[in-house]
Amino acid sequence: MGDAEKVRAVLKDYTTAPITEQEKALFAFVAKVNRGLHQVTRADVDEVRAAGWSAEAVYDAITVCALFNFYNRWIDGNGVQDMPVVGYLMSGRRLATEGYVHEAKK
């Protein structure tokens, strides 16, 4: 997002964060998916689509939620320790500048 304060505000409470109504609609949808995918209805999908999100964006949001729920359970189940805060900051900077794909230097 390029703005650490905005990210903190979203993490604290996306409903009061300085983001667009379209983004709030997506965060509300994601929150419902995380509470229990079995509770998500066609009306929920229609609502987030009506807010301006494409079917592909909704698919991506559900996929990201599913992957992170898997990762969190895998990490917890295997006893993997959390990184120090500086590790997250370094990782965030790298992702912001290089993205997820890293090409080996030749």
C-alpha positions as a LaTeX table, in Angstrom:
\begin{tabular}{lrrr}
\hline
Residue & $x$ (\AA) & $y$ (\AA) & $z$ (\AA) \\
\hline
Met1 & 0.00 & 0.00 & 0.00 \\
Gly2 & 3.05 & 2.25 & 0.30 \\
Asp3 & 1.86 & 3.86 & 3.53 \\
Ala4 & 2.70 & 2.24 & 6.87 \\
Glu5 & 0.19 & 4.37 & 8.79 \\
Lys6 & $-2.60$ & 3.32 & 6.44 \\
Val7 & $-1.63$ & $-0.33$ & 6.83 \\
Arg8 & $-1.70$ & 0.03 & 10.63 \\
Ala9 & $-5.12$ & 1.69 & 10.43 \\
Val10 & $-6.48$ & $-1.13$ & 8.26 \\
Leu11 & $-5.08$ & $-3.76$ & 10.62 \\
Lys12 & $-6.58$ & $-1.96$ & 13.61 \\
Asp13 & $-10.05$ & $-1.50$ & 12.05 \\
Tyr14 & $-10.61$ & $-1.48$ & 8.31 \\
Thr15 & $-14.07$ & 0.05 & 8.80 \\
Thr16 & $-12.56$ & 3.32 & 10.07 \\
Ala17 & $-9.32$ & 3.22 & 8.07 \\
Pro18 & $-8.66$ & 5.86 & 5.41 \\
Ile19 & $-9.43$ & 3.54 & 2.48 \\
Thr20 & $-12.11$ & 3.62 & $-0.20$ \\
Glu21 & $-15.60$ & 2.20 & 0.28 \\
Gln22 & $-14.71$ & $-0.31$ & $-2.44$ \\
Glu23 & $-11.72$ & $-1.49$ & $-0.39$ \\
Lys24 & $-13.84$ & $-1.65$ & 2.77 \\
Ala25 & $-16.33$ & $-3.87$ & 0.92 \\
Leu26 & $-13.52$ & $-6.25$ & $-0.02$ \\
Phe27 & $-12.17$ & $-6.30$ & 3.55 \\
Ala28 & $-15.68$ & $-7.04$ & 4.87 \\
Phe29 & $-15.94$ & $-9.93$ & 2.43 \\
Val30 & $-12.50$ & $-11.23$ & 3.41 \\
Ala31 & $-13.44$ & $-10.99$ & 7.10 \\
Lys32 & $-16.51$ & $-13.13$ & 6.45 \\
Val33 & $-14.46$ & $-15.67$ & 4.48 \\
Asn34 & $-11.98$ & $-15.87$ & 7.39 \\
Arg35 & $-14.75$ & $-16.32$ & 9.97 \\
Gly36 & $-16.12$ & $-19.31$ & 8.08 \\
Leu37 & $-16.26$ & $-19.91$ & 4.38 \\
His38 & $-19.37$ & $-22.05$ & 4.86 \\
Gln39 & $-21.20$ & $-18.85$ & 5.90 \\
Val40 & $-20.42$ & $-17.01$ & 2.64 \\
Thr41 & $-23.44$ & $-16.82$ & 0.36 \\
Arg42 & $-24.06$ & $-15.83$ & $-3.23$ \\
Ala43 & $-25.44$ & $-12.55$ & $-1.83$ \\
Asp44 & $-22.05$ & $-11.85$ & $-0.21$ \\
Val45 & $-20.29$ & $-12.38$ & $-3.53$ \\
Asp46 & $-22.88$ & $-10.24$ & $-5.32$ \\
Glu47 & $-22.36$ & $-7.47$ & $-2.74$ \\
Val48 & $-18.59$ & $-7.32$ & $-3.19$ \\
Arg49 & $-19.05$ & $-7.49$ & $-6.97$ \\
Ala50 & $-21.55$ & $-4.61$ & $-6.78$ \\
Ala51 & $-18.87$ & $-2.60$ & $-4.95$ \\
Gly52 & $-16.77$ & $-2.82$ & $-8.11$ \\
Trp53 & $-14.66$ & $-5.95$ & $-7.67$ \\
Ser54 & $-14.37$ & $-8.39$ & $-10.57$ \\
Ala55 & $-15.04$ & $-12.11$ & $-10.35$ \\
Glu56 & $-11.28$ & $-12.60$ & $-10.68$ \\
Ala57 & $-10.60$ & $-10.26$ & $-7.73$ \\
Val58 & $-13.14$ & $-12.15$ & $-5.58$ \\
Tyr59 & $-11.53$ & $-15.46$ & $-6.61$ \\
Asp60 & $-8.09$ & $-14.07$ & $-5.73$ \\
Ala61 & $-9.31$ & $-12.81$ & $-2.34$ \\
Ile62 & $-10.77$ & $-16.21$ & $-1.45$ \\
Thr63 & $-7.61$ & $-17.95$ & $-2.64$ \\
Val64 & $-5.33$ & $-15.70$ & $-0.57$ \\
Cys65 & $-7.50$ & $-16.28$ & 2.51 \\
Ala66 & $-7.42$ & $-20.04$ & 1.98 \\
Leu67 & $-3.66$ & $-20.09$ & 1.48 \\
Phe68 & $-2.92$ & $-18.01$ & 4.56 \\
Asn69 & $-5.28$ & $-20.09$ & 6.68 \\
Phe70 & $-3.40$ & $-23.17$ & 5.48 \\
Tyr71 & $-0.01$ & $-21.57$ & 6.12 \\
Asn72 & $-1.00$ & $-20.47$ & 9.63 \\
Arg73 & $-2.25$ & $-23.94$ & 10.57 \\
Trp74 & 0.85 & $-25.57$ & 9.06 \\
Ile75 & 3.16 & $-23.19$ & 10.92 \\
Asp76 & 1.31 & $-23.59$ & 14.22 \\
Gly77 & 1.16 & $-27.38$ & 13.85 \\
Asn78 & 4.88 & $-27.61$ & 13.16 \\
Gly79 & 5.93 & $-25.22$ & 15.90 \\
Val80 & 7.58 & $-22.73$ & 13.56 \\
Gln81 & 8.68 & $-19.65$ & 15.49 \\
Asp82 & 7.65 & $-16.13$ & 14.53 \\
Met83 & 10.18 & $-13.80$ & 12.90 \\
Pro84 & 11.37 & $-10.72$ & 14.76 \\
Val85 & 9.72 & $-7.45$ & 13.68 \\
Val86 & 12.85 & $-6.42$ & 11.76 \\
Gly87 & 12.49 & $-9.56$ & 9.65 \\
Tyr88 & 8.97 & $-8.56$ & 8.60 \\
Leu89 & 10.15 & $-5.04$ & 7.79 \\
Met90 & 13.00 & $-6.35$ & 5.64 \\
Ser91 & 10.70 & $-8.81$ & 3.90 \\
Gly92 & 8.15 & $-6.07$ & 3.22 \\
Arg93 & 10.80 & $-3.81$ & 1.71 \\
Arg94 & 12.06 & $-6.62$ & $-0.49$ \\
Leu95 & 8.56 & $-7.49$ & $-1.67$ \\
Ala96 & 7.80 & $-3.83$ & $-2.36$ \\
Thr97 & 10.91 & $-3.39$ & $-4.48$ \\
Glu98 & 11.40 & $-6.84$ & $-6.04$ \\
Gly99 & 7.98 & $-8.50$ & $-5.81$ \\
Tyr100 & 7.49 & $-12.19$ & $-5.14$ \\
Val101 & 9.65 & $-13.42$ & $-8.00$ \\
His102 & 13.36 & $-13.27$ & $-7.44$ \\
Glu103 & 15.64 & $-13.92$ & $-10.37$ \\
Ala104 & 19.09 & $-15.23$ & $-9.61$ \\
Lys105 & 21.92 & $-12.90$ & $-10.58$ \\
Lys106 & 23.91 & $-14.22$ & $-13.50$ \\
\hline
\end{tabular}
